[in-house]
Amino acid sequence: MDWFSFSIAGAACLAVTGVIDKFYLGRYVRNSLAYLFVLVVIQQIFLLPILAYAGLVFIYPHSLYALSTGLLQVILWAAYLSALKVEEASRIAGQVYVFPVFVFLGEFFILGETLRPSDYAGGALLLLAGLLISYRPASNPGSRVKRGRISPALKYMVVFWIFAAAYSLASKHLLDYVIEWHLIVWSSLGSLIAVCALLVNRELRREARSYFRSSPARLSILFLNELFDFLGRGAFIFAYALGSVALVSSVSALQPFITLVYVLILGVLVPGALVEEMDRRAAGGLPPLRSTSTPIWLPLWN
């Protein structure tokens, strides 16, 4: 596979996690950091086949740097989950891939790669698209809210953009010193160390335990979510090794479209399972789907 194929595969996998996260956040999650802690703990299970296949080598200081990328991941995903709690999954997916703008800048100033005028133009369009998606038009005439407003998720997404770009650039740099499999392992272990600091919060510990005590069906959803996340992140790391980090980040901007496809399919198969505002602005001109304010529900989880 080439870098483009890995990028597409990574975007498709992470789009699945975005939809599943929205399910869980809307029904079961009170503290998004507790949810993140559980996902990172489950993530460690998927390291076992990698360790059996590639082992693990410590290279000073680059293994420590790779370990620190796990902290970047925790910060960016904490911001992402906070955004999902206040906004629709399809809108968040559209905002996610503004981060290549920051990757372009980092690649120029840190890695020393020259940018073409078309790169600047593409970055500006990505930023503009993210802002347009963040803007909510004025409500219906009968509503109390008359003016449009910027999505409350934008403040979280700015944090996501910065740390997602930092993670991408750091991964690209570290791949000159460690192999892809080892970067995946060290990064995951770094995430585990980072989230363990969250255990000082008593309420967070209590909520985290509740996830592991939930029904097998509900717990299986968490494992499935983390499997797709692990596959998606791994695919992007292999893509970074084969191509330009800016190009990989740009191609992965197809994730909003993939997420939209998933949401549409889910809306047909399980009506009312995911609360989304799918008007013509969000769906790119498609007819509006049924909007509901009822709680998110899946029979499998009860």
C-alpha positions as semicolon CSV with decimal commas, in nm:
position;residue;x (nm);y (nm);z (nm)
1;M;0,000;0,000;0,000
2;D;0,109;0,360;-0,063
3;W;0,063;0,666;0,159
4;F;-0,264;0,758;-0,013
5;S;-0,423;0,418;0,055
6;F;-0,315;0,429;0,419
7;S;-0,460;0,781;0,452
8;I;-0,798;0,676;0,311
9;A;-0,806;0,367;0,535
10;G;-0,719;0,579;0,839
11;A;-0,991;0,834;0,763
12;A;-1,252;0,560;0,714
13;C;-1,165;0,397;1,047
14;L;-1,160;0,721;1,246
15;A;-1,494;0,822;1,095
16;V;-1,644;0,511;1,256
17;T;-1,507;0,614;1,596
18;G;-1,661;0,959;1,559
19;V;-2,008;0,812;1,513
20;I;-1,967;0,563;1,800
21;D;-1,832;0,837;2,028
22;K;-2,141;1,045;1,957
23;F;-2,362;0,751;2,054
24;Y;-2,186;0,695;2,384
25;L;-2,143;1,061;2,473
26;G;-2,510;1,131;2,414
27;R;-2,644;0,853;2,636
28;Y;-2,395;0,721;2,890
29;V;-2,115;0,971;2,948
30;R;-2,121;1,233;3,222
31;N;-1,748;1,304;3,227
32;S;-1,577;1,284;2,886
33;L;-1,236;1,243;3,055
34;A;-1,357;0,926;3,228
35;Y;-1,469;0,796;2,889
36;L;-1,130;0,884;2,741
37;F;-0,953;0,704;3,027
38;V;-1,148;0,385;2,959
39;L;-1,073;0,398;2,586
40;V;-0,699;0,442;2,647
41;V;-0,694;0,149;2,890
42;I;-0,873;-0,072;2,636
43;Q;-0,627;0,050;2,371
44;Q;-0,341;-0,128;2,548
45;I;-0,493;-0,468;2,466
46;F;-0,425;-0,409;2,097
47;L;-0,055;-0,361;2,168
48;L;-0,012;-0,730;2,248
49;P;-0,009;-0,858;1,886
50;I;0,231;-0,576;1,790
51;L;0,469;-0,667;2,073
52;A;0,450;-1,033;1,968
53;Y;0,524;-0,942;1,606
54;A;0,776;-0,657;1,629
55;G;0,892;-0,659;1,990
56;L;0,996;-0,329;2,148
57;V;1,329;-0,148;2,133
58;F;1,425;0,150;2,351
59;I;1,625;0,414;2,165
60;Y;1,735;0,707;2,377
61;P;1,606;0,977;2,358
62;H;1,367;0,913;2,069
63;S;1,165;0,647;2,249
64;L;1,101;0,902;2,523
65;Y;0,992;1,154;2,261
66;A;0,762;0,890;2,112
67;L;0,624;0,830;2,461
68;S;0,547;1,202;2,490
69;T;0,336;1,194;2,173
70;G;0,087;0,997;2,381
71;L;0,030;1,309;2,591
72;L;-0,042;1,507;2,274
73;Q;-0,299;1,245;2,180
74;V;-0,472;1,264;2,517
75;I;-0,502;1,641;2,494
76;L;-0,633;1,644;2,138
77;W;-0,885;1,366;2,200
78;A;-1,004;1,527;2,525
79;A;-1,075;1,843;2,325
80;Y;-1,244;1,640;2,051
81;L;-1,475;1,458;2,294
82;S;-1,564;1,785;2,465
83;A;-1,660;1,925;2,125
84;L;-1,875;1,620;2,045
85;K;-2,075;1,671;2,364
86;V;-2,198;2,011;2,243
87;E;-2,218;1,963;1,866
88;E;-2,334;1,716;1,598
89;A;-2,087;1,451;1,481
90;S;-2,115;1,558;1,117
91;R;-2,030;1,921;1,201
92;I;-1,736;1,819;1,421
93;A;-1,604;1,593;1,145
94;G;-1,606;1,894;0,914
95;Q;-1,415;2,104;1,167
96;V;-1,157;1,836;1,247
97;Y;-0,964;1,870;0,925
98;V;-0,880;2,235;0,957
99;F;-0,569;2,109;1,136
100;P;-0,376;2,056;0,806
101;V;-0,342;2,437;0,800
102;F;-0,126;2,410;1,111
103;V;0,055;2,111;0,961
104;F;0,146;2,321;0,654
105;L;0,292;2,591;0,876
106;G;0,478;2,342;1,093
107;E;0,620;2,160;0,793
108;F;0,751;2,492;0,660
109;F;0,898;2,633;0,983
110;I;1,005;2,308;1,156
111;L;1,079;2,056;0,882
112;G;1,194;2,321;0,633
113;E;0,977;2,205;0,342
114;T;0,882;2,472;0,088
115;L;0,515;2,542;0,030
116;R;0,363;2,629;-0,306
117;P;0,100;2,902;-0,356
118;S;-0,160;2,629;-0,406
119;D;-0,074;2,493;-0,060
120;Y;-0,148;2,829;0,098
121;A;-0,471;2,856;-0,101
122;G;-0,579;2,508;0,006
123;G;-0,502;2,586;0,370
124;A;-0,706;2,905;0,353
125;L;-1,001;2,715;0,205
126;L;-0,982;2,452;0,480
127;L;-0,984;2,723;0,747
128;L;-1,276;2,899;0,578
129;A;-1,468;2,571;0,553
130;G;-1,417;2,504;0,923
131;L;-1,547;2,848;1,017
132;L;-1,850;2,814;0,789
133;I;-1,937;2,476;0,940
134;S;-1,898;2,628;1,288
135;Y;-2,151;2,901;1,213
136;R;-2,511;2,828;1,304
137;P;-2,766;3,027;1,104
138;A;-3,047;3,219;1,272
139;S;-3,330;3,010;1,413
140;N;-3,681;2,989;1,277
141;P;-3,897;3,304;1,297
142;G;-4,092;3,168;1,595
143;S;-3,779;3,101;1,800
144;R;-3,643;3,330;2,068
145;V;-3,294;3,309;1,919
146;K;-3,289;3,528;1,608
147;R;-2,920;3,574;1,534
148;G;-2,673;3,322;1,403
149;R;-2,384;3,219;1,625
150;I;-2,055;3,036;1,620
151;S;-2,071;2,678;1,743
152;P;-1,967;2,638;2,110
153;A;-1,746;2,350;1,994
154;L;-1,507;2,587;1,815
155;K;-1,306;2,668;2,130
156;Y;-1,240;2,297;2,182
157;M;-1,157;2,243;1,816
158;V;-0,888;2,513;1,820
159;V;-0,709;2,308;2,089
160;F;-0,763;1,996;1,879
161;W;-0,617;2,160;1,565
162;I;-0,298;2,271;1,740
163;F;-0,225;1,943;1,915
164;A;-0,329;1,727;1,619
165;A;-0,080;1,915;1,402
166;A;0,188;1,881;1,670
167;Y;0,123;1,506;1,691
168;S;0,141;1,463;1,313
169;L;0,466;1,659;1,281
170;A;0,625;1,482;1,579
171;S;0,529;1,142;1,437
172;K;0,680;1,226;1,098
173;H;1,005;1,337;1,263
174;L;1,029;1,033;1,491
175;L;0,983;0,790;1,202
176;D;1,339;0,875;1,099
177;Y;1,456;0,704;1,419
178;V;1,197;0,440;1,515
179;I;0,991;0,200;1,307
180;E;0,616;0,241;1,269
181;W;0,522;-0,044;1,502
182;H;0,740;0,087;1,783
183;L;0,602;0,440;1,744
184;I;0,249;0,302;1,780
185;V;0,345;0,115;2,098
186;W;0,537;0,400;2,263
187;S;0,264;0,648;2,178
188;S;-0,006;0,425;2,326
189;L;0,197;0,370;2,643
190;G;0,246;0,745;2,670
191;S;-0,130;0,795;2,648
192;L;-0,178;0,542;2,929
193;I;0,069;0,725;3,153
194;A;-0,103;1,056;3,077
195;V;-0,457;0,940;3,157
196;C;-0,346;0,771;3,480
197;A;-0,298;1,123;3,619
198;L;-0,676;1,168;3,585
199;L;-0,737;0,906;3,854
200;V;-0,680;1,165;4,127
201;N;-1,041;1,268;4,063
202;R;-1,270;1,047;4,271
203;E;-1,579;1,100;4,057
204;L;-1,382;1,016;3,745
205;R;-1,263;0,689;3,900
206;R;-1,618;0,597;3,993
207;E;-1,752;0,664;3,644
208;A;-1,460;0,481;3,480
209;R;-1,535;0,170;3,688
210;S;-1,897;0,182;3,579
211;Y;-1,797;0,136;3,214
212;F;-1,612;-0,187;3,289
213;R;-1,910;-0,312;3,494
214;S;-2,161;-0,243;3,218
215;S;-2,333;-0,509;3,007
216;P;-2,122;-0,722;2,769
217;A;-2,300;-0,568;2,469
218;R;-2,225;-0,213;2,582
219;L;-1,866;-0,301;2,667
220;S;-1,821;-0,463;2,327
221;I;-1,910;-0,129;2,167
222;L;-1,619;0,032;2,353
223;F;-1,382;-0,240;2,232
224;L;-1,507;-0,197;1,876
225;N;-1,464;0,180;1,901
226;E;-1,107;0,149;2,022
227;L;-1,026;-0,112;1,758
228;F;-1,122;0,128;1,479
229;D;-0,937;0,411;1,652
230;F;-0,625;0,195;1,683
231;L;-0,644;0,089;1,318
232;G;-0,702;0,448;1,205
233;R;-0,410;0,593;1,399
234;G;-0,185;0,309;1,290
235;A;-0,277;0,364;0,925
236;F;-0,188;0,732;0,950
237;I;0,150;0,654;1,106
238;F;0,232;0,424;0,816
239;A;0,111;0,695;0,576
240;Y;0,342;0,951;0,744
241;A;0,633;0,712;0,691
242;L;0,562;0,685;0,317
243;G;0,459;1,041;0,224
244;S;0,452;1,407;0,315
245;V;0,279;1,478;0,645
246;A;0,099;1,774;0,484
247;L;-0,029;1,562;0,194
248;V;-0,141;1,283;0,428
249;S;-0,325;1,533;0,649
250;S;-0,492;1,689;0,347
251;V;-0,614;1,360;0,201
252;S;-0,748;1,257;0,541
253;A;-0,980;1,560;0,517
254;L;-1,217;1,322;0,337
255;Q;-1,325;1,200;0,682
256;P;-1,618;1,450;0,704
257;F;-1,765;1,306;0,383
258;I;-1,715;0,950;0,510
259;T;-1,878;1,041;0,842
260;L;-2,172;1,193;0,658
261;V;-2,217;0,869;0,462
262;Y;-2,209;0,668;0,787
263;V;-2,465;0,901;0,949
264;L;-2,698;0,875;0,649
265;I;-2,675;0,495;0,646
266;L;-2,731;0,478;1,021
267;G;-3,029;0,711;0,991
268;V;-3,189;0,467;0,746
269;L;-3,104;0,147;0,935
270;V;-3,166;0,272;1,290
271;P;-3,391;0,583;1,277
272;G;-3,341;0,812;1,575
273;A;-3,022;0,637;1,687
274;L;-2,807;0,948;1,640
275;V;-2,932;1,301;1,695
276;E;-2,805;1,514;1,409
277;E;-2,898;1,847;1,257
278;M;-2,885;1,746;0,893
279;D;-3,023;2,049;0,712
280;R;-2,919;2,148;0,361
281;R;-2,624;2,350;0,493
282;A;-2,476;2,057;0,688
283;A;-2,552;1,791;0,431
284;G;-2,424;1,978;0,131
285;G;-2,766;2,030;-0,031
286;L;-2,917;1,690;0,050
287;P;-3,282;1,684;0,162
288;P;-3,309;1,730;0,541
289;L;-3,332;1,421;0,758
290;R;-3,580;1,388;1,043
291;S;-3,452;1,583;1,343
292;T;-3,544;1,476;1,693
293;S;-3,467;1,588;2,045
294;T;-3,530;1,248;2,201
295;P;-3,241;1,067;2,374
296;I;-3,000;0,863;2,166
297;W;-3,106;0,499;2,181
298;L;-2,987;0,163;2,058
299;P;-3,178;-0,152;2,153
300;L;-2,851;-0,350;2,169
301;W;-2,725;-0,144;2,459
302;N;-3,020;-0,193;2,696
